[in-house]
Amino acid sequence: MNSSVPFFSVITPVHNKAPHVARAIRSVLAQTWDNFELLLVDDASSDDSLQEMQAFSDERLRIFQRDTPGPGGYAARNLAISRARAQWIAFLDADDEWMPDHLETMHAMITAHPDVPVFTSARMWEKGGVRRLDSFSATMTARTRMISFLEYLRFSSRDRNPIDTNSIVVRRNLLPRTDWFPQGRTPRSGDLYLWVVLLARAGRALWSARVGSVSYRDIIGVSRSCAPSLTLSHEMVRELAPDLSRRELAMLRRYANRLVSRAWFEGRAHGQKPARPLPRELYWLAGNPGFCLKWTVLSFVPLAWFNGLARVKRSFRG
């Protein structure tokens, strides 16, 4: 199905992904729903990524270039959003891939629920050749699930985030600007900040059990960290607080506590001296003082006792 105005604008930032980007592009071009445009942004790659992109001649594909790479691909995504022509925005990381019917599934959901501005789907993680469902989808039994903003925060606070970059589809006018991603504000995981902002504005998102993507988690050079900066987590709370109910604000602070704790411990593990002790970074009145007390006590324990950063991460799942 083709038209002058595409239904979806698919956005993929690319920085030194020459071994993988062709797989991502092929997975988009092979979609069973073909009314889309694919916007590829070469984020100042120093390898053959641009040549890999230019090898494709499909008319739905457009390539943009940036002179300076931006952390997390945020600036590249924002550039593509400003050039997008479709009403609906979708994202795909350059080292991952979509299932062939991902856009068809999203289109069917949009048609059935025209008042919902955010959609998402189950996804697979592959590591060591083994695939498994993401932690949220693995616990769901329904074919679809409407997720409120409050539920999103509750699930995410339990490490069961219903949304990631490869799964989300957003109505373009949900945010009245094109700088969606926090470029210049954090070097990583700014997508977690954006999902909260989008859900706060949308109020809800519709999730589908249909697996839409595969994320390859053992590719060399790929960051899969889930901890944005301390500063951005606090900014997120301050920015959204005026428009939230008391209950929503309490849950947002609870979620922020998890992000802040992770960022604080990861920074310390990488040799960064914390600007403030962890107790001063946490929201103690967010309804989870036990969490705050636990990680406050642990913040005074020598990090070597945790046997490195991996052990610190695992302890958050307990």
C-alpha positions as CSV (number, residue, x, y, z in Angstrom):
1,M,0.0,0.0,0.0
2,N,1.5,3.3,-1.0
3,S,0.5,6.9,-0.8
4,S,2.1,10.4,-1.1
5,V,2.0,10.8,2.7
6,P,3.2,7.7,4.6
7,F,1.3,6.3,7.6
8,F,4.4,5.7,9.6
9,S,7.8,7.4,9.8
10,V,10.4,4.9,11.0
11,I,13.5,6.5,12.5
12,T,16.9,4.8,12.9
13,P,20.0,6.6,14.1
14,V,23.2,5.0,13.0
15,H,26.7,5.4,14.5
16,N,29.3,2.9,13.5
17,K,26.8,0.0,12.9
18,A,28.2,-1.2,9.6
19,P,28.1,-4.9,10.6
20,H,24.4,-4.7,11.6
21,V,22.5,-1.8,10.0
22,A,21.7,-3.7,6.8
23,R,19.8,-6.3,8.9
24,A,17.8,-3.5,10.5
25,I,17.0,-1.9,7.2
26,R,15.9,-5.2,5.6
27,S,13.6,-5.9,8.5
28,V,11.8,-2.6,7.9
29,L,11.6,-2.9,4.1
30,A,10.2,-6.4,4.5
31,Q,7.2,-5.2,6.5
32,T,3.8,-6.6,5.5
33,W,2.4,-3.1,5.9
34,D,4.4,-1.0,3.4
35,N,3.0,2.5,3.8
36,F,5.9,4.0,5.6
37,E,9.1,6.0,5.2
38,L,12.4,5.0,6.7
39,L,14.6,7.9,7.9
40,L,18.2,6.8,8.5
41,V,20.5,9.3,10.2
42,D,24.2,8.7,9.9
43,D,25.5,10.2,13.2
44,A,29.0,10.9,12.0
45,S,30.0,7.3,11.6
46,S,33.7,6.5,11.1
47,D,33.1,3.1,9.7
48,D,31.2,1.9,6.5
49,S,27.8,2.5,8.0
50,L,26.9,5.2,5.4
51,Q,27.9,3.0,2.5
52,E,25.8,0.1,3.9
53,M,22.8,2.5,4.0
54,Q,23.4,3.8,0.5
55,A,23.5,0.3,-0.9
56,F,19.6,0.3,-0.6
57,S,17.7,2.0,-3.4
58,D,14.1,1.8,-2.0
59,E,12.2,5.0,-2.6
60,R,10.8,4.9,0.9
61,L,14.2,5.3,2.4
62,R,15.8,8.7,3.2
63,I,19.3,9.3,4.5
64,F,20.4,12.3,6.6
65,Q,23.9,13.0,8.0
66,R,25.2,14.8,11.0
67,D,28.8,16.1,11.4
68,T,29.2,15.4,15.1
69,P,28.0,12.2,16.9
70,G,25.6,12.7,19.8
71,P,25.4,10.4,22.8
72,G,22.5,7.9,22.7
73,G,21.6,9.0,19.2
74,Y,19.2,11.5,20.7
75,A,20.2,14.4,18.4
76,A,19.9,12.1,15.4
77,R,16.4,10.9,16.4
78,N,15.3,14.5,17.0
79,L,16.6,15.5,13.6
80,A,14.6,12.7,11.9
81,I,11.5,13.7,13.9
82,S,11.8,17.2,12.5
83,R,11.9,15.8,9.0
84,A,9.2,13.1,9.4
85,R,6.1,13.3,7.2
86,A,3.9,10.8,8.8
87,Q,1.4,11.2,11.7
88,W,2.8,8.2,13.5
89,I,6.4,7.8,14.6
90,A,8.2,4.5,15.2
91,F,11.8,3.7,16.1
92,L,14.2,0.9,15.4
93,D,17.8,0.7,16.7
94,A,20.4,0.1,14.0
95,D,21.6,-3.2,15.5
96,D,18.2,-4.8,16.1
97,E,15.4,-5.9,13.9
98,W,11.6,-6.0,13.5
99,M,9.3,-8.9,13.0
100,P,7.7,-8.7,9.5
101,D,4.3,-7.9,10.8
102,H,5.2,-5.3,13.4
103,L,3.8,-2.3,11.5
104,E,0.8,-4.2,10.4
105,T,0.0,-5.1,14.0
106,M,0.5,-1.4,15.1
107,H,-1.7,-0.2,12.2
108,A,-4.5,-2.6,13.2
109,M,-4.3,-1.4,16.8
110,I,-4.3,2.3,15.8
111,T,-7.4,1.6,13.6
112,A,-9.2,-0.1,16.4
113,H,-8.3,2.5,19.0
114,P,-8.0,5.9,17.2
115,D,-8.2,7.8,20.5
116,V,-5.0,6.2,22.0
117,P,-1.8,8.1,21.1
118,V,0.8,5.5,22.2
119,F,1.2,1.9,21.3
120,T,3.7,-0.8,22.2
121,S,4.3,-4.5,21.8
122,A,6.1,-7.5,23.2
123,R,9.7,-7.9,22.2
124,M,12.4,-10.6,22.3
125,W,15.9,-10.3,23.7
126,E,18.6,-12.4,22.2
127,K,21.8,-13.2,24.0
128,G,24.2,-16.0,23.3
129,G,21.8,-17.3,20.6
130,V,19.0,-17.7,23.1
131,R,15.8,-15.6,22.8
132,R,13.4,-14.8,25.6
133,L,10.5,-12.5,26.1
134,D,11.1,-9.1,27.8
135,S,10.3,-9.1,31.5
136,F,7.0,-7.4,31.2
137,S,5.6,-9.5,28.4
138,A,6.7,-12.7,30.1
139,T,4.2,-12.1,32.9
140,M,1.2,-11.1,30.7
141,T,-1.6,-13.5,29.6
142,A,-3.9,-11.1,27.8
143,R,-3.5,-10.4,24.1
144,T,-3.7,-6.7,24.7
145,R,-3.4,-4.5,27.8
146,M,-4.3,-0.9,28.3
147,I,-1.7,0.6,30.5
148,S,-2.3,3.8,32.5
149,F,0.4,6.3,33.4
150,L,0.2,5.1,37.0
151,E,0.5,1.4,35.9
152,Y,3.4,2.2,33.7
153,L,5.3,3.7,36.6
154,R,4.4,0.8,38.8
155,F,5.6,-1.8,36.3
156,S,8.8,0.1,35.5
157,S,9.6,0.4,39.2
158,R,9.6,-3.4,39.3
159,D,12.0,-3.7,36.3
160,R,9.1,-4.6,34.0
161,N,9.0,-1.7,31.5
162,P,6.3,-2.2,28.9
163,I,8.1,0.1,26.4
164,D,11.4,0.2,24.7
165,T,12.7,2.0,21.6
166,N,12.0,-0.8,19.2
167,S,8.4,-1.3,20.3
168,I,6.9,2.1,20.8
169,V,4.7,3.9,18.2
170,V,3.6,7.5,19.0
171,R,1.2,9.9,17.4
172,R,3.5,12.7,16.3
173,N,1.4,15.6,17.7
174,L,1.5,14.2,21.2
175,L,4.4,16.4,21.9
176,P,4.2,19.9,20.3
177,R,7.9,20.0,19.5
178,T,10.5,18.0,17.7
179,D,13.2,17.8,20.5
180,W,11.6,14.7,22.0
181,F,14.8,13.1,23.2
182,P,16.9,14.9,25.8
183,Q,20.0,15.7,23.7
184,G,22.7,17.4,25.6
185,R,21.1,16.5,29.0
186,T,22.3,12.9,29.5
187,P,24.7,10.5,27.7
188,R,22.5,7.5,27.9
189,S,19.1,6.0,28.6
190,G,17.3,9.3,27.8
191,D,14.6,7.1,26.3
192,L,13.5,6.1,29.8
193,Y,12.9,9.8,30.5
194,L,11.0,10.2,27.2
195,W,8.7,7.3,27.8
196,V,7.6,8.8,31.1
197,V,7.0,12.2,29.5
198,L,5.0,10.6,26.7
199,L,2.9,8.5,29.1
200,A,2.3,11.5,31.4
201,R,0.9,13.5,28.5
202,A,-1.0,10.6,26.8
203,G,-2.4,9.1,30.0
204,R,-2.3,5.6,28.6
205,A,-0.7,3.2,26.1
206,L,-2.0,0.1,24.5
207,W,0.3,-3.0,24.6
208,S,0.1,-6.0,22.3
209,A,1.3,-9.5,23.1
210,R,2.4,-9.9,19.4
211,V,6.2,-9.9,19.4
212,G,7.3,-7.0,17.2
213,S,11.1,-6.9,17.6
214,V,14.3,-8.6,18.5
215,S,17.0,-6.8,20.5
216,Y,20.5,-8.3,20.3
217,R,22.0,-7.8,23.7
218,D,25.5,-9.3,23.2
219,I,26.7,-7.1,20.3
220,I,30.1,-5.6,21.1
221,G,29.9,-1.9,21.7
222,V,26.2,-1.8,22.5
223,S,25.2,-0.1,25.7
224,R,22.2,-1.7,27.4
225,S,22.3,0.4,30.6
226,C,19.1,1.4,32.2
227,A,20.2,4.2,34.4
228,P,20.0,7.8,33.2
229,S,21.9,10.6,35.0
230,L,21.0,11.7,38.5
231,T,20.3,15.2,37.1
232,L,17.9,14.0,34.4
233,S,15.9,11.8,36.9
234,H,15.4,14.8,39.2
235,E,14.5,17.1,36.2
236,M,11.9,14.5,35.2
237,V,10.2,14.8,38.5
238,R,10.4,18.6,38.6
239,E,9.1,19.0,35.1
240,L,6.1,16.7,35.5
241,A,5.1,17.3,39.1
242,P,2.8,20.3,38.5
243,D,0.5,18.3,36.2
244,L,0.3,15.1,38.2
245,S,-2.1,13.9,40.8
246,R,-0.8,13.3,44.3
247,R,-0.8,9.5,43.7
248,E,0.9,9.8,40.3
249,L,3.6,12.1,41.8
250,A,4.3,9.6,44.6
251,M,4.7,6.8,42.1
252,L,6.9,8.9,39.8
253,R,9.2,9.6,42.8
254,R,9.3,5.9,43.6
255,Y,10.4,5.1,40.0
256,A,12.9,8.0,40.2
257,N,14.4,6.5,43.3
258,R,15.2,3.3,41.4
259,L,16.8,5.3,38.5
260,V,18.7,7.5,40.9
261,S,20.1,4.6,43.0
262,R,21.3,2.8,39.9
263,A,22.9,5.9,38.5
264,W,24.6,6.7,41.8
265,F,26.1,3.2,42.2
266,E,27.1,2.9,38.5
267,G,28.8,6.2,38.7
268,R,30.7,5.2,41.8
269,A,31.6,1.8,40.2
270,H,33.2,3.7,37.3
271,G,35.3,5.8,39.5
272,Q,33.1,8.9,39.7
273,K,33.0,10.7,43.0
274,P,29.3,11.3,43.9
275,A,28.4,15.0,44.2
276,R,26.2,14.2,47.1
277,P,25.6,11.2,49.4
278,L,22.9,8.9,48.1
279,P,20.4,9.7,51.0
280,R,20.3,13.3,49.8
281,E,19.5,12.1,46.2
282,L,16.5,10.0,47.2
283,Y,12.8,10.9,47.6
284,W,12.1,9.5,51.1
285,L,8.5,10.5,51.1
286,A,7.6,8.5,48.0
287,G,6.0,5.6,49.7
288,N,9.0,3.3,49.7
289,P,11.2,4.3,52.7
290,G,12.4,0.6,53.0
291,F,14.0,0.9,49.6
292,C,15.6,4.2,50.5
293,L,16.9,2.8,53.8
294,K,18.3,-0.4,52.2
295,W,20.3,1.5,49.5
296,T,21.4,4.2,51.9
297,V,23.0,1.5,54.1
298,L,24.6,-0.1,51.1
299,S,26.0,3.2,49.9
300,F,28.3,3.2,52.8
301,V,29.7,-0.3,52.1
302,P,32.9,-0.5,50.1
303,L,32.0,-1.2,46.5
304,A,34.5,-4.0,46.2
305,W,32.3,-6.0,48.5
306,F,29.7,-6.1,45.7
307,N,32.2,-7.9,43.5
308,G,31.9,-5.3,40.8
309,L,29.1,-3.6,38.9
310,A,27.4,-6.7,37.7
311,R,26.7,-7.9,41.2
312,V,25.3,-4.4,42.1
313,K,22.9,-4.7,39.1
314,R,21.8,-8.2,40.1
315,S,21.0,-7.1,43.6
316,F,18.4,-4.6,42.3
317,R,16.3,-7.5,41.1
318,G,15.9,-8.9,44.5
